[in-house]
Amino acid sequence: MVLRKLAMALLSLGVILPGLSHALALRDVKTKSALGEPFSAEIELSDLGDLTEEDIKVSLAQAEDFERLGIEQVYILAELRFQVVVNQGGRSYIKISTHKRMTEPFLDFIVRVSWPNNTRLQQVTALLDPPVSKVSKAKEPVTAPVVVVQAPPVIEPVAPVVPAPVAAEVASEASERTYKVKT
């Protein structure tokens, strides 16, 4: 009796689990372009199970979805192109790009992702940083030149040198101080 209940429970799990194995998850968007450049970004995919690129369909959401979520659907969003890249055992992602240069500092849109028996809407906000100057990118860091300054030599005052007395002067001084001994 217990064995029969266990077998039924395992059979039920076997029926339920295949549907749960494809709980595709979308991570944060990573913007690869700057303001004034054609838009390029990636959204990492995880929990793909055995899904392939052909199984996953990505597009911009319908106008009704934008209205329902209160997001303005601006004209530039029609330029977005989506490509699914699935690397088995590696990093899988949705590549989003445009050919037109972006003039707004951010894009706010909704992605519609569909795979067998599932559909998901994901709001995406991508921020675009100002472009980095190509001149400053190419330049090597500048270091200040090293200047070695030596302190001037210290001159210490020296006592004046008195010339040695000349031998003739010594002899005359000696003769004046001499005395004769009486015997």
Residue pairs with C-beta under 8 A, 6 or more apart in sequence:
19 117
21 49
21 50
22 47
22 48
22 49
22 51
22 115
22 116
22 117
22 118
23 47
24 45
24 46
24 47
24 48
24 49
24 51
24 56
24 113
24 115
24 118
24 120
25 45
25 46
25 47
26 43
26 44
26 45
26 94
26 111
26 113
26 120
26 122
27 43
27 44
27 45
27 46
28 43
28 44
29 41
29 42
29 43
29 96
29 124
29 125
29 126
30 41
30 42
30 43
30 44
31 40
31 41
31 126
31 127
31 128
31 129
32 40
32 41
32 42
33 39
33 40
33 41
33 102
33 128
34 128
34 129
34 130
34 131
34 132
35 102
35 103
35 105
35 128
35 129
35 130
35 131
36 101
36 102
36 103
36 130
36 131
37 101
37 102
37 131
38 97
38 98
38 99
38 100
38 101
38 102
39 79
39 80
39 96
39 97
39 98
39 100
39 102
39 107
39 126
39 128
40 95
40 96
40 97
41 95
41 96
41 97
41 126
42 93
42 94
42 95
42 96
43 93
43 94
43 96
43 111
43 122
43 124
44 91
44 92
44 93
45 56
45 84
45 86
45 92
45 93
45 94
46 92
48 56
48 86
48 92
51 86
51 115
51 116
52 86
53 84
53 85
53 86
55 115
55 116
56 84
56 86
56 113
56 114
56 115
57 84
57 113
57 114
57 115
58 82
58 83
58 84
58 94
58 111
58 112
58 113
58 114
59 82
59 111
59 112
60 77
60 78
60 80
60 82
60 109
60 110
60 111
60 112
61 109
61 110
61 111
61 112
61 121
62 112
63 73
65 110
65 112
65 121
66 72
66 73
66 110
69 110
69 121
69 123
71 108
71 109
71 110
71 123
72 108
73 109
74 104
76 98
76 100
76 102
76 104
76 107
77 107
77 109
79 98
79 99
79 100
80 96
80 97
80 98
80 109
81 96
81 97
81 98
82 94
82 95
82 96
82 111
83 94
83 95
83 97
84 92
84 94
84 95
85 92
85 93
85 94
85 95
86 92
94 111
94 113
96 111
96 124
96 126
102 128
104 128
105 127
105 128
106 125
106 126
106 127
106 128
107 124
107 125
107 126
107 128
108 123
108 124
108 125
108 126
109 123
109 124
110 121
110 122
110 123
110 124
111 121
111 122
111 124
112 119
112 120
112 121
113 119
113 120
113 121
113 122
114 120
165 173
